[in-house]
Amino acid sequence: MSEIKIFYKEKEKIKVARTISALKELDKKDIIWIDLLDVSDKTEDTLEGFLKIDIQEDEEMEEIELSSRYIQTDDSIVANSNFLKNNFEMEPVNFILKNGILVSIRDNELDTFNETFKKVFVNTRNFPTGYHVLVALFETRVEKDADLIEDTTDMITALSQQINAESDHVDEDLLVQIKDLQEKVTIIRQNIMDKQRVISNILKCDFFPEELNPRLSMIIKDINSLFDYTRFGFDRLDYLQDTFLGLVNIEQNRIIKIFTVINIIFLPPTLIGSLYGMNFDFMPELHWQYGYAFALGLMVMSVVVILLIFRLKKWL
């Protein structure tokens, strides 16, 4: 759904215009934030001419290298960042901050932006410029990342309980779940590392309001805490993977043990049957009335003796 939101100040209140034509009636000093959601090229061209900025194409946003995701000039900041959705898909977002006006460009709905919209209207005094909006967006995004990590931690705990409950019988589906969670933790870690790069560069910006530096530093501290949680998640998943492989080895050893016991049990009867199946002329039991019963009894007795030995050795 294509949508444009222009947040501007009017008599100590923040209002929203939803058409690009509203720019003609607004003073640049009153504009705080312009959010573009899947808008047309014509709308982008109009905004570029109004603010004297260059909006990147979608392909440029996705293909740009990590080291080039932050560009700073004398009066503007251009930052590209990936925002995670609830399904762990990454949505590239382009931020342009010039003369206190924030422009955000994206193609899909994001909870982070919807929550920031609410914050802007609830606490209008906290958003006098686009700088404040950008900081609020990253604060909200980091909170969302923390929620994703918490959800992933719950999934890891549930998987651990499942492995414990099914320790007598494990299947490859558990290994697939472990691999899937490892991938999710990796995506989260990559996402918060992306935020860390952008925030660290903003802290070095000489025209960014100094009053916002403590909030930016707090975001960095929160991100470092999230790194610790993701590392803990990796450690738990590695432990679960080792546990799974250990259980698989135990189950395989149990199966091999059963086959080994069966082979050993039937080895003496097979030997006895082979002996009495030889075609020698002189065999004492060959014409004996009880020879057949004797041979069968000998086989049964050999099996019983082996089972008793296994029982005494506690191999069964």
Steps between C-alpha positions, in 0.01 A plus 500: 500500500649831388494769768676824592497663842635852553532586870516874567465740794207735534447700821699259720312206355607241245273439206518269200449574132448206269557651156822613337327818387486612864870586477410815304300632794749411775806682624810278505572617856174340617556160336636229731465169321395376157427127481470342156338156475529344155437831322528567128811632327313823430444559872867432570607741226279772646648449846856496362440836337341646814773394746792485253575138589567178308274204579659161429328235292397169661780311326757747631370464856520120488836466324694771684792367705495510880796736509310750281164494678574831671589815306546843656535837330525853639128525569348154452512134602407208275465168679381160378386241750312170497197470727388151596142388459335252736565221248875583512503648150711815458341817367750763373427856613669815373534802731590849380545768765554857378453831679307331780255327262494120499396312187441123528446283193371142516289256300306315770317557827717474811388484863793722599361790297143449617610515864712809435199669340312451828792634705515815286135581563502407870816695589518782247748703707755218474515531121598857409723387207565207271810419704278406793277288275799306363625424851150389604479268198825327592398478866175332398682271256745383767206429732345291221827313454505428874147357470611280209795373703266426792265308269793307356623419851155360584518285184842369605366417848200319351728305266724404792199368691388308190841336466493403869150355463593305187845390614411134437406574141646789300442573135652731239216753543663616825828566318311702237341709778842564656639611163197728445550668839872543431407678177255728683755595766753572224251730323426686826871542570562630148208741539614652829857524369359710216337734755822522700691623194244771425471625860877503546539715189224738612680549832797633301285748306597859586161658421281240675347654818722428800194469724419172320845345555405341837203327332722381215756369751221316682396338172859379452497352852170325429640360175807368685266328745313344210831371363553318831154344475559384143833349604321319782243378248774364273660320797168340597433388145850353472436313824164374371662389176768310692230348721299394195803340336585328830147358524523382139828323579344339809203379297727363229717328759186349655394360164848364429505347849171320436627355171827400667318319783274321251801387295682375810190317628450312174868432441530188731176338369627564147831337589324198652272465197802524272684229690210257478449585136840363401497194272739274691450122502565470871289728719399346840169688521402434139299185575426584862131500593532826696759664276257755351366602842855516635609735222198727553556505875863586450403795283245627753745457786769700314254786449396496867862501618585799280193693622595429862854624438364820342269550797781456750720742306202741478533520125124450465 
